[in-house]
Structures are given as C-alpha cells and as structure tokens.
Amino acid sequence: MGFRQLEIKMKTDYTKKDLELVIRKILKIRNFAYEIVKQSLDGRDNTDIHWMVRVNVTSLEIPNNETPKKDHLVIPRNVGKGKHIIIVGSGPAGMFAALVLQIAGYKVTIIEQGPEVYQRTKDIKHFEKTGDLVERSNYSYGEGGAGTFSDGKLTSRTKSISKEKDFILEKYVEYGGPEEILYLSKPHLGSNLLIKIVKNFRNDLINNGVEILFNTKMIDIKKRWGKITKIETEKGWIDGDYFIIAPGHSSFETYKLLIKNGVQFKLKNFALGTRVEHYQEQINRAKWRVPKLPGVKAADYSLTYNFQSILSVYSFCMCPGGKVVPAPPSKGLNIVNGMSNYKRNYKFGNSAIVAGVSIPMLVGNELEPLKALEWLMELEKKFFEFSNSYKAPAVKVSDFMNKKITTHFEETSYPLGLVSADFRELFPKIVYESMEEAIHDFKKKIPGFEDGVMMGLESRTSAPIQLIRDEMKVAGFKNFYLAGEGSGLAGGIISSGADGIKCAMDIIYNE
C-alpha cells in the first residue's frame, strides 16, 4: 500500500466530493482512501480566502511509501494495586486525570463542590434572568469547570503535550464532539456541545468505577511527614493514597486553604481589561469584506499592541458569534467573560481586550500571594459596588477614546444590563491608559473597531499567582498534585487536561 501526503487549496465551502476529485486529479489514481490531518483557513488575502487542507492518501496505485506512524499516549493497565486517588475538581484537569488513573486500575474518587452540569445550566439561566447568583453553580464553578461555558477552544501553544492533546481530542470525539476537531487548526466545541460531552464523560467514568461526589466541598487537609493523608469535606473526612487538586483559576478559597497548609505560591503576571463587543457582521466585513463566507461560521481576530511607554495590550479568548456573560465566582464581585455555541451564530462577537500586568507593578511594592488575591478581589468588588448589582459598567469605544460617558446603549448580548461608567474611575490608571493607546492601533487593524461597546471587568484570564512545583508534585509533598489552571502553569481546556494527564502518569510511573 502506497502513501502520499498532499497540501491542497480548497474553496471555503468545499464538499467531500470536491476534495476527492482534486486528489484523484493530482495523483491520477482511481481508488484510494484518505484522511484529513490538518485544515486551516488562509485569510491573508481577503480577496482569496480559502482552506489549506493537508491529507494523507493511501492507495495500491501509489508507489510504496511508508505511512508515518503516530505517537500515541500509552497508559499502563492494571497497575493500581488497590491504591485510592482523590481528585478535587471536575474540570478538564480533574476529569482527564481520573480517566487515565481509572484505565490504569486505580480506585478514583472525584470531589466537586458544585452540581452536575445540567443543574449548573439551570442555575446559570436563573442567574441571568434574576441576578440571583448561586455561589457554587455558575459560570466559574460546577461540573466541567469554567471552560464548559466558553467558546470551547481546543488550541494550545504548548509543544510538549502532543500525545496528551491527541488523546484529549479523540476522547472528546468519543463523547460526542465532531470529528473535525481532530484536524482543524483552530478547533472549538462551543458551550452547547460541551454540556453534552461533559455529561457523557462523567457517565463513562462512573460506568468504569469512578466515584463522583457532587456538592461536596473540600474544607481542610490532614498532612503528616511530608504527605497528605486525608482531606476534610463538608460531609466528612476521605482517606487517600494520592491527591490531585484541580480547582481552576478562580477558586481563591482553595488557594487560601492550600497556602495555610504550607503549599508555596509565587506571584506571576496576568491580565486585566474589559470585554469589547461588536455586531458579528461588522467583524466579518472587516476581515472578509463580505457579511458571510460560505463554509465558515464567523470571523475572528487576534490583536496585539506593544509600545515601550505602556503595557502590552492584546485580545484574548475572542468569541465569534457569541455573547458576553456575567462570570462572578461569588456574590459581591462583578466580572465578565465570553462564550459561544458550536455554530457561532449569535449576532454579536466579543473579545477580552486586556493589558498584561503584575500586581506589584500596580501597587508599587511586593505582596504576599494572599494579599495579591485580596487586591484583585477588591477591584472586582469595586466594579460590583459601582451599581450594587451585576450590571456591567460599560462605555462605547468611541466615547472611551473621547473621554466621554455613554448616555445610551443600543442592543447588546449582556443579559443583566449595562450601566454607564467612566473607566478612568474604575481601572488602574496604567491599565486604562494602555487600553486607550492600544485601541488607536486596533482601529487601524479592524475597521469599525471604535463602534464597539466596552463592558465590565475581565480579570480572570488566569490567576495572579503560580504554584511552586517540584516536577509534577507540589513542592514539599510526596503524594500531592495541583493540576490545571489552578496551578498557574496551564491555561485553557487542552493544556489543563494535559496537565491532569501528566499528574496521573507521574503517579503511575513513580509509585
């Protein structure tokens, strides 16, 4: 059996039949099998936007050429030896750690402070209608983690997790995701698919012996001789041989508990800014010159601005065809995030526009990690107290640039309403000035950018602190792991899931 790999330029709305005709024409063969291994949109020339499709073709009519072999994640079987692993948190890091350990034969218990994902969906809908926040069941907390209600991006710039990434994507397809995520250069799932995938993932774990305790919060840790021996929950103590904590980047209470018990963190850079929303058709026209492009859901953008006298400012987590959502993890805080569904067919698109910062730079002196968390929460509290509600303080981009307060807002996607604000009174001065300078540049790159609306505080792109880790383990402990975004060493669904897998593999190979 012969093999050839081809790079093929295809129309944005190409069909399977179109691709097969091109393959047949290039190779001059009749009978073959093929697999798409990568597909990326080339929009550098907006008069000729197209897909670049990489395919592996096999056929008896092709001169013999060995098919490249893929390096798969290998999980040893039946090595658990009766050991019990406790995992706290059911986001990607916790779920994939549980999956790997279950396959390897360990007894696994997952503890999740929030409810299962369908109850979480109901609680979020209730919050968006009434403003009544359920503190353990919202956009930040609950089964699936914060990424379940996002754009569901499955990209990662980390080069060292290719095996883990392939494993994650294959599992997401198995649990109901579309096969295209295996080859698209910018794969995503959207919240509506992730909700179903998370449920299927959970059922698979339970069917294979994993115990999942919902509405169960960790409140303390018992340690002895450099090891964790048990954790205390609201429902009692649970013993274990190994412990993986995967709380996500917004669980500041968990950070406080860990620090109290001797887990060491250091400050790191993070980002502060706002969400900017436009009509999606306006973004499509700016990127494509047309309101719609057949075969492509919605246009996105990626913006950066660096200048020596200001902070670096960039777009983050752009959600084409999505909406801006209220994402406070607890009452009395006001922060926003973005999300979209798989079809990306809402009339608006939004992105965080944030400045890279460090808290010592903002306050003018060094702080302990707990004080840094307190500083950030005070800023989030300030945005809540501005209107004493979860309405998003907001301003039109054009008014922001002209140092005006917006008197009237047109329709937006934000469900709890907007309140006019002067961002100079809410943001640290250097963050405000950096966003102002950057937007002058963004207006040149995205025609009509000044027509958008800036709304709310985006402060949880990542945590402002980072775990000091000894290889995969928490420094100073022999059987304790902190995984995913909560470690400050991962960001997003893929890298968090991969971090959970690596923690699990470290347990398997280093018992």
C-alpha positions as CSV (number, residue, x, y, z in Angstrom):
1,M,0.0,0.0,0.0
2,G,1.5,3.3,-1.1
3,F,1.2,6.7,0.7
4,R,1.3,10.4,-0.2
5,Q,0.7,13.5,1.8
6,L,-0.8,16.4,-0.1
7,E,-1.3,20.1,0.7
8,I,-4.4,21.2,-1.2
9,K,-6.1,24.6,-1.6
10,M,-9.9,24.3,-1.4
11,K,-12.8,26.7,-1.5
12,T,-14.3,27.6,1.9
13,D,-17.5,25.7,1.1
14,Y,-15.8,22.6,-0.4
15,T,-17.5,19.2,-0.2
16,K,-16.1,15.7,0.4
17,K,-16.7,15.0,-3.3
18,D,-14.8,18.2,-4.3
19,L,-11.8,17.1,-2.3
20,E,-11.9,13.6,-3.7
21,L,-11.9,14.9,-7.3
22,V,-8.9,17.1,-6.5
23,I,-7.0,14.2,-5.0
24,R,-7.8,12.0,-8.0
25,K,-6.7,14.7,-10.4
26,I,-3.3,15.4,-8.6
27,L,-2.3,11.7,-8.1
28,K,-4.0,10.4,-11.3
29,I,-5.5,7.4,-9.4
30,R,-9.0,6.0,-9.2
31,N,-9.1,4.0,-5.9
32,F,-7.8,5.4,-2.7
33,A,-8.5,6.2,1.0
34,Y,-7.6,9.5,2.6
35,E,-7.6,11.2,6.0
36,I,-7.6,15.0,6.6
37,V,-4.8,15.6,9.1
38,K,-4.9,19.4,9.2
39,Q,-7.2,22.2,7.8
40,S,-6.5,25.9,8.3
41,L,-8.2,29.0,7.0
42,D,-5.9,31.2,4.9
43,G,-7.3,34.7,5.1
44,R,-4.1,36.7,4.5
45,D,-5.6,38.0,1.2
46,N,-9.2,38.9,1.9
47,T,-9.9,38.7,-1.8
48,D,-8.9,35.0,-1.9
49,I,-9.9,33.4,1.4
50,H,-9.6,29.6,1.3
51,W,-8.9,26.4,3.2
52,M,-5.4,24.8,3.1
53,V,-6.1,21.1,3.6
54,R,-3.4,18.5,4.4
55,V,-4.4,15.0,3.5
56,N,-2.8,11.6,3.9
57,V,-3.7,9.4,0.9
58,T,-3.2,5.6,0.7
59,S,-3.7,3.5,-2.4
60,L,-2.4,0.4,-4.2
61,E,-1.9,2.7,-7.2
62,I,0.7,4.8,-5.4
63,P,4.4,3.6,-5.4
64,N,5.2,2.2,-2.0
65,N,6.0,4.9,0.6
66,E,5.6,4.1,4.3
67,T,2.7,5.8,6.2
68,P,4.0,7.9,9.0
69,K,3.3,6.5,12.5
70,K,1.6,8.5,15.2
71,D,3.0,8.6,18.7
72,H,0.1,7.7,21.0
73,L,-0.3,8.1,24.7
74,V,0.4,4.7,26.3
75,I,-1.4,4.1,29.6
76,P,-0.3,1.0,31.6
77,R,-3.1,-1.3,32.7
78,N,-3.8,-3.0,36.0
79,V,-1.1,-1.2,37.9
80,G,-3.3,0.5,40.5
81,K,-2.6,-2.1,43.3
82,G,-5.6,-1.1,45.3
83,K,-4.4,2.5,45.7
84,H,-7.1,5.2,46.1
85,I,-6.7,8.5,44.4
86,I,-8.7,11.6,45.5
87,I,-9.3,14.3,42.9
88,V,-10.8,17.6,43.8
89,G,-12.4,19.4,40.9
90,S,-14.2,18.2,37.8
91,G,-12.8,20.5,35.1
92,P,-10.6,19.1,32.3
93,A,-7.6,18.6,34.6
94,G,-9.6,16.6,37.1
95,M,-11.6,14.6,34.6
96,F,-8.7,13.6,32.4
97,A,-6.6,12.7,35.4
98,A,-9.5,10.5,36.6
99,L,-9.8,8.8,33.2
100,V,-6.1,7.9,33.0
101,L,-6.0,6.6,36.5
102,Q,-9.2,4.6,36.1
103,I,-7.7,3.0,32.9
104,A,-4.6,2.1,34.9
105,G,-6.6,0.3,37.5
106,Y,-6.7,2.8,40.4
107,K,-9.7,3.4,42.6
108,V,-10.7,7.0,41.9
109,T,-13.0,9.5,43.7
110,I,-13.8,12.9,42.3
111,I,-15.0,15.6,44.7
112,E,-16.8,18.6,43.1
113,Q,-18.1,21.5,45.2
114,G,-20.8,22.3,42.5
115,P,-23.6,20.3,40.9
116,E,-23.7,18.2,37.8
117,V,-23.7,20.1,34.5
118,Y,-27.4,20.2,33.7
119,Q,-28.3,21.6,37.1
120,R,-25.5,24.1,36.6
121,T,-27.1,25.1,33.3
122,K,-30.4,25.7,35.1
123,D,-28.7,27.8,37.8
124,I,-26.9,30.0,35.2
125,K,-30.2,30.6,33.4
126,H,-31.8,31.6,36.7
127,F,-28.9,34.0,37.4
128,E,-29.2,35.6,34.0
129,K,-32.9,36.2,34.5
130,T,-32.9,37.3,38.1
131,G,-29.4,38.4,39.1
132,D,-29.6,35.8,41.9
133,L,-26.1,34.1,41.9
134,V,-25.7,30.5,43.1
135,E,-22.2,30.6,44.5
136,R,-21.2,27.0,43.7
137,S,-23.1,26.7,40.5
138,N,-22.3,29.5,37.9
139,Y,-20.0,30.3,35.0
140,S,-17.0,29.6,37.2
141,Y,-18.0,26.6,39.3
142,G,-19.7,23.2,38.7
143,E,-19.1,20.1,36.7
144,G,-16.9,20.7,33.7
145,G,-15.2,23.7,35.1
146,A,-15.2,27.3,33.7
147,G,-14.3,26.1,30.2
148,T,-17.7,24.4,29.8
149,F,-19.3,27.8,29.4
150,S,-16.9,29.4,27.0
151,D,-16.2,29.2,23.3
152,G,-14.7,25.8,23.9
153,K,-11.4,26.5,22.2
154,L,-9.2,23.4,21.8
155,T,-6.0,25.1,20.9
156,S,-2.7,25.2,22.8
157,R,0.7,26.7,22.0
158,T,2.5,24.2,24.3
159,K,4.7,22.0,22.1
160,S,5.4,19.2,24.7
161,I,1.9,17.9,25.0
162,S,1.2,16.5,21.5
163,K,0.4,12.9,22.8
164,E,-1.9,14.3,25.6
165,K,-3.6,16.7,23.2
166,D,-4.4,13.9,20.7
167,F,-5.7,11.7,23.5
168,I,-8.0,14.6,24.7
169,L,-9.3,15.3,21.2
170,E,-10.0,11.7,20.5
171,K,-11.9,11.3,23.8
172,Y,-14.0,14.4,23.0
173,V,-15.0,12.9,19.7
174,E,-15.9,9.7,21.5
175,Y,-18.1,11.6,23.9
176,G,-20.0,13.4,21.2
177,G,-17.7,16.0,19.6
178,P,-17.4,16.5,15.8
179,E,-14.5,14.7,14.1
180,E,-13.4,18.0,12.6
181,I,-11.7,18.9,16.0
182,L,-9.1,16.2,15.1
183,Y,-7.7,18.2,12.2
184,L,-8.9,21.9,12.3
185,S,-6.1,24.3,13.1
186,K,-8.5,26.2,15.4
187,P,-10.9,23.6,16.7
188,H,-13.7,24.5,19.1
189,L,-16.7,22.9,20.6
190,G,-18.9,25.7,22.0
191,S,-20.9,25.6,25.2
192,N,-23.9,23.6,23.9
193,L,-21.7,20.7,22.8
194,L,-19.5,20.8,25.9
195,I,-22.5,20.4,28.2
196,K,-23.4,17.1,26.5
197,I,-19.8,16.0,26.2
198,V,-19.2,16.6,29.9
199,K,-22.3,14.5,30.8
200,N,-21.1,11.7,28.6
201,F,-17.6,11.9,30.0
202,R,-19.0,11.7,33.5
203,N,-21.2,8.7,32.7
204,D,-18.2,6.9,31.2
205,L,-16.1,7.4,34.3
206,I,-19.0,6.2,36.6
207,N,-19.6,3.2,34.4
208,N,-16.0,2.2,34.8
209,G,-15.9,2.5,38.6
210,V,-15.1,6.2,39.3
211,E,-17.0,7.7,42.2
212,I,-18.1,11.3,41.8
213,L,-19.4,13.3,44.8
214,F,-21.2,16.5,43.7
215,N,-22.0,19.4,46.0
216,T,-19.0,18.3,48.2
217,K,-16.5,21.0,49.1
218,M,-13.0,20.4,50.5
219,I,-12.6,22.4,53.7
220,D,-9.3,21.1,55.1
221,I,-6.3,18.9,54.6
222,K,-4.6,16.5,57.0
223,K,-0.8,16.1,56.5
224,R,1.9,14.1,58.2
225,W,5.6,13.6,57.4
226,G,5.5,15.4,54.1
227,K,2.4,13.6,52.8
228,I,-1.3,14.3,52.7
229,T,-3.2,11.6,54.5
230,K,-6.8,12.7,54.1
231,I,-8.9,15.7,53.2
232,E,-11.9,17.0,55.1
233,T,-15.1,17.8,53.2
234,E,-18.4,19.2,54.5
235,K,-19.6,15.5,54.6
236,G,-16.6,14.1,56.5
237,W,-13.0,13.0,56.0
238,I,-11.8,11.0,53.0
239,D,-8.6,9.0,53.1
240,G,-6.4,8.5,50.0
241,D,-3.0,7.4,48.8
242,Y,-2.6,10.3,46.3
243,F,-4.3,13.6,46.0
244,I,-4.8,15.8,42.9
245,I,-6.3,19.2,43.4
246,A,-7.7,20.7,40.2
247,P,-9.7,23.8,41.4
248,G,-9.5,26.1,38.3
249,H,-8.0,29.6,38.4
250,S,-10.9,31.3,40.2
251,S,-11.1,29.2,43.4
252,F,-9.4,31.7,45.7
253,E,-10.8,29.9,48.8
254,T,-8.9,26.8,47.8
255,Y,-5.7,28.9,47.3
256,K,-6.1,30.2,50.8
257,L,-6.6,26.7,52.2
258,L,-3.5,25.4,50.4
259,I,-1.3,28.3,51.5
260,K,-2.5,27.9,55.1
261,N,-1.3,24.2,54.8
262,G,2.2,25.1,53.6
263,V,1.7,25.0,49.8
264,Q,4.0,27.6,48.3
265,F,3.0,30.0,45.6
266,K,4.7,33.0,43.9
267,L,3.2,36.0,42.1
268,K,3.1,35.9,38.3
269,N,2.0,38.2,35.5
270,F,-1.7,38.0,34.5
271,A,-4.1,40.3,32.6
272,L,-6.7,43.0,33.4
273,G,-9.1,44.6,30.9
274,T,-12.6,44.5,29.6
275,R,-14.8,42.8,27.0
276,V,-15.4,44.6,23.7
277,E,-18.5,43.6,21.7
278,H,-19.4,44.3,18.0
279,Y,-22.0,43.1,15.7
280,Q,-20.6,39.9,14.2
281,E,-21.4,41.0,10.7
282,Q,-19.2,44.1,11.2
283,I,-16.3,41.8,12.2
284,N,-17.0,39.6,9.1
285,R,-16.9,42.6,6.8
286,A,-13.7,43.9,8.4
287,K,-11.9,40.5,8.0
288,W,-13.5,39.1,4.8
289,R,-15.0,42.2,3.0
290,V,-18.4,40.3,2.9
291,P,-21.1,39.8,5.6
292,K,-20.9,36.0,5.3
293,L,-18.4,33.5,4.0
294,P,-19.8,30.1,2.8
295,G,-18.4,27.2,4.8
296,V,-17.0,29.3,7.6
297,K,-19.1,30.1,10.7
298,A,-17.9,33.6,11.7
299,A,-14.7,35.7,11.5
300,D,-12.4,36.1,14.5
301,Y,-9.5,38.3,15.1
302,S,-6.2,38.4,17.1
303,L,-4.8,41.8,18.1
304,T,-1.6,42.8,20.0
305,Y,-0.1,46.2,20.7
306,N,3.3,46.7,22.3
307,F,4.9,50.1,22.9
308,Q,7.7,50.9,25.3
309,S,5.8,53.5,27.3
310,I,2.7,51.4,28.1
311,L,1.7,47.8,29.0
312,S,1.4,45.2,26.3
313,V,-2.3,45.0,25.3
314,Y,-3.9,42.1,23.4
315,S,-7.2,40.4,22.6
316,F,-7.9,37.2,24.5
317,C,-10.5,34.5,24.0
318,M,-12.3,36.0,21.1
319,C,-15.8,34.6,20.8
320,P,-17.2,34.9,17.3
321,G,-21.0,34.7,17.1
322,G,-21.2,34.7,20.9
323,K,-22.2,36.7,23.9
324,V,-20.8,38.5,27.0
325,V,-21.8,36.8,30.2
326,P,-21.6,37.6,33.9
327,A,-19.0,35.4,35.5
328,P,-18.5,36.2,39.2
329,P,-17.5,33.2,41.2
330,S,-19.1,34.6,44.4
331,K,-21.6,37.3,45.5
332,G,-20.5,40.9,45.6
333,L,-18.0,40.6,42.8
334,N,-18.6,41.8,39.2
335,I,-16.6,40.3,36.4
336,V,-17.4,39.2,32.8
337,N,-16.4,36.6,30.3
338,G,-17.3,35.5,26.8
339,M,-19.0,32.4,25.4
340,S,-20.4,31.0,22.2
341,N,-22.1,27.8,20.9
342,Y,-20.8,25.4,18.3
343,K,-22.5,27.2,15.4
344,R,-21.3,30.6,16.5
345,N,-24.5,32.0,15.1
346,Y,-25.4,34.8,17.6
347,K,-25.5,38.3,16.1
348,F,-22.6,39.6,18.2
349,G,-18.9,38.8,18.6
350,N,-16.7,39.7,21.5
351,S,-13.2,39.5,22.9
352,A,-11.4,40.4,26.0
353,I,-9.1,43.4,25.5
354,V,-6.6,43.1,28.3
355,A,-3.2,44.5,29.5
356,G,-0.5,42.3,30.8
357,V,0.2,43.3,34.4
358,S,1.7,42.2,37.7
359,I,0.2,43.3,41.0
360,P,3.5,44.6,42.5
361,M,3.7,46.9,39.5
362,L,0.2,48.1,40.0
363,V,0.5,48.7,43.8
364,G,4.1,49.8,43.8
365,N,5.5,47.2,46.1
366,E,5.9,43.4,46.6
367,L,3.0,41.5,48.1
368,E,2.5,38.0,49.5
369,P,0.3,35.8,47.4
370,L,-2.7,36.0,49.7
371,K,-2.5,39.8,49.6
372,A,-2.4,39.8,45.9
373,L,-5.6,37.7,45.7
374,E,-7.2,40.2,48.1
375,W,-6.1,43.1,46.0
376,L,-7.7,41.6,42.9
377,M,-11.0,40.8,44.7
378,E,-11.2,44.4,45.9
379,L,-11.0,45.5,42.3
380,E,-13.8,43.1,41.4
381,K,-15.8,44.3,44.4
382,K,-15.3,47.9,43.2
383,F,-17.0,47.0,39.9
384,F,-19.9,45.5,41.8
385,E,-20.3,48.4,44.1
386,F,-20.4,50.8,41.2
387,S,-24.1,49.9,40.6
388,N,-24.5,47.5,43.6
389,S,-25.5,44.9,41.0
390,Y,-24.3,42.5,38.3
391,K,-25.0,45.1,35.6
392,A,-21.8,45.6,33.7
393,P,-20.2,49.0,33.8
394,A,-19.8,50.0,30.2
395,V,-18.8,52.6,27.6
396,K,-18.9,52.8,23.9
397,V,-15.4,52.5,22.4
398,S,-15.7,55.9,20.7
399,D,-16.8,57.6,23.9
400,F,-13.9,55.9,25.8
401,M,-11.5,57.3,23.2
402,N,-13.0,60.8,23.6
403,K,-13.1,60.6,27.4
404,K,-16.9,60.7,27.5
405,I,-19.5,58.8,29.3
406,T,-22.0,57.0,27.2
407,T,-25.6,58.2,27.6
408,H,-27.4,55.5,25.7
409,F,-26.6,51.9,24.7
410,E,-28.1,50.1,21.7
411,E,-28.8,46.3,21.9
412,T,-26.1,44.1,23.4
413,S,-25.8,40.5,24.3
414,Y,-25.1,41.0,28.0
415,P,-28.1,39.5,29.9
416,L,-28.2,41.6,33.1
417,G,-28.0,45.1,31.5
418,L,-25.3,47.8,31.3
419,V,-24.6,50.9,33.4
420,S,-22.8,53.9,32.0
421,A,-19.3,54.3,33.6
422,D,-16.1,56.3,33.3
423,F,-13.5,53.6,33.2
424,R,-10.9,56.1,34.4
425,E,-12.6,55.8,37.8
426,L,-12.7,52.0,37.8
427,F,-9.4,50.8,36.3
428,P,-5.9,51.3,37.5
429,K,-4.5,54.4,35.7
430,I,-1.8,52.5,33.7
431,V,-4.3,49.8,32.5
432,Y,-6.8,52.5,31.4
433,E,-4.1,54.4,29.5
434,S,-2.6,51.3,27.9
435,M,-6.0,50.2,26.6
436,E,-6.6,53.7,25.3
437,E,-3.3,53.7,23.4
438,A,-3.8,50.2,22.0
439,I,-7.3,50.9,20.7
440,H,-5.9,53.7,18.4
441,D,-3.9,50.9,16.8
442,F,-6.7,48.4,16.8
443,K,-8.9,50.8,14.9
444,K,-6.4,50.7,12.0
445,K,-6.4,46.8,12.0
446,I,-10.1,46.3,12.4
447,P,-12.2,48.9,10.5
448,G,-15.1,50.0,12.7
449,F,-13.5,48.8,16.0
450,E,-14.5,52.1,17.5
451,D,-18.1,51.2,17.0
452,G,-18.0,48.5,19.7
453,V,-19.0,48.6,23.4
454,M,-16.6,48.0,26.2
455,M,-18.3,46.2,29.1
456,G,-17.3,45.0,32.5
457,L,-14.1,43.8,34.1
458,E,-12.1,40.9,32.6
459,S,-9.9,39.8,35.5
460,R,-9.8,36.0,35.5
461,T,-8.0,35.2,32.3
462,S,-5.6,33.5,34.7
463,A,-4.7,33.7,38.3
464,P,-2.2,36.3,39.6
465,I,-0.3,33.5,41.5
466,Q,1.5,30.4,40.5
467,L,2.4,27.2,42.3
468,I,6.0,26.4,43.1
469,R,6.1,22.8,41.9
470,D,8.7,20.1,42.2
471,E,8.5,18.4,38.8
472,M,4.8,17.4,38.8
473,K,4.2,17.3,42.6
474,V,3.5,20.1,44.9
475,A,6.9,21.2,46.4
476,G,7.4,19.7,49.8
477,F,4.8,16.9,49.5
478,K,5.3,13.3,48.3
479,N,1.8,12.5,47.1
480,F,0.1,15.8,46.4
481,Y,-0.5,17.4,43.0
482,L,-2.1,20.7,42.0
483,A,-3.2,20.5,38.3
484,G,-4.6,22.6,35.6
485,E,-5.3,26.3,35.6
486,G,-5.3,26.3,39.4
487,S,-1.6,25.7,39.4
488,G,-0.9,28.8,37.3
489,L,1.0,26.5,35.0
490,A,-1.7,25.8,32.4
491,G,-4.3,27.8,30.6
492,G,-7.3,26.6,28.6
493,I,-9.1,23.3,28.1
494,I,-6.3,21.4,26.3
495,S,-3.3,22.4,28.5
496,S,-5.3,21.9,31.6
497,G,-6.4,18.5,30.5
498,A,-2.9,17.6,29.6
499,D,-1.6,18.8,33.0
500,G,-4.1,16.5,34.7
501,I,-2.9,13.6,32.5
502,K,0.7,14.3,33.3
503,C,-0.1,14.3,37.0
504,A,-1.8,11.0,36.6
505,M,1.1,9.5,34.7
506,D,3.5,10.7,37.3
507,I,1.6,8.7,39.9
508,I,1.5,5.6,37.7
509,Y,5.3,5.6,36.9
510,N,6.6,6.9,40.2
511,E,4.8,5.0,42.9
